[in-house]
Amino acid sequence: MKGGFGQFCPVAVACEVFAERWTPLILRELFAGSEHYNDIHRGVPLMSRALLSRRLRDLEDAGVIAKRPLPGRRGYRYTLTPAGCEFKPIVDALGAWGQRWTVRVQRGNLDAGLLMWNMRRRIARERLPDRRVVACFRFTGVPRAYRGPKVFWLVLERSGVELCVDDPGHEVDLDIEADVGTMARVWLGDLSFDAASRSGAVKLTGARELKRALPGWLMLSHFSGVARPHEQEAVTPTATIVHPHGMPGHEPHQGAR
């Protein structure tokens, strides 16, 4: 493979497939349920469409995804093969590590569109009222470098959730004015919705019963339950040793079994 590591080690050849720039995020989108090109691209909006097409071809050539024409219309459906599905625990582990050990919410990575794209996938539809509810999100505190929309509409129904960047023409039931960084912290589980509301960084306008119900509809990030270091008990230290094959291992702490 051009630009590969030049090694037959399974770790090296696997990285030639998985560790290309953007590839783990493409896989994240596929695992989150995206199957069409435009949906995948909405999850990686800073990636050029030409590069996305190339990466999808590379993954297809590697046997990680399968591409099938959409019946009766233009475009393709992208699905994971058995080989691709084996990447899920790796992607989950990367997300858990990032949630636990990194500073995730920073001015340089606040993307209101990506936040809303993720939020609309994590609505507990069974908790919604037995009628359509339209929630309009208006974001403040958006970085200057962000060029996407700042106002979004979620059309919430038990049969499905639609995200709109243009007014869908329905009466708005809930208005949410939110600082984008604060809303990202809520989404990641770092801050409760109630705390964000009390701080004034998130303001809800609408019927009282809907304002009270909204936090219960939002299931938060898939990684929101991962404990941060200060939330964990101290871990027993381990001493690194080297096995005969040259791979690092761990010596149990004295007295451990």
Buried (B, 14 or more C-beta within 10 A) or exposed (E): EEEEEEEEEEEEBEBBBBEBEBBBBBBBBBBBEBBEBEBBBBBBEEBEEEEBEEBBEBBBEBEBBBEEEEEEEEEBEBEBBEEBEEBBEEBBEBBBEBBBEEEBBEEEEBBBBBBBBBBBBBBEEEEBBEEBBBBBBEBBBBBEEBEBBBBBBBBBBBEEBEBBEEEBEEEBBBBBBBBBBBBBBBBBBBBEBEBBBEEEBBBBEBEEEBBEBBBEBBBBBBBBEBEEEEEEEEEEEEEEEEEEEEEEEEEEEEEEE
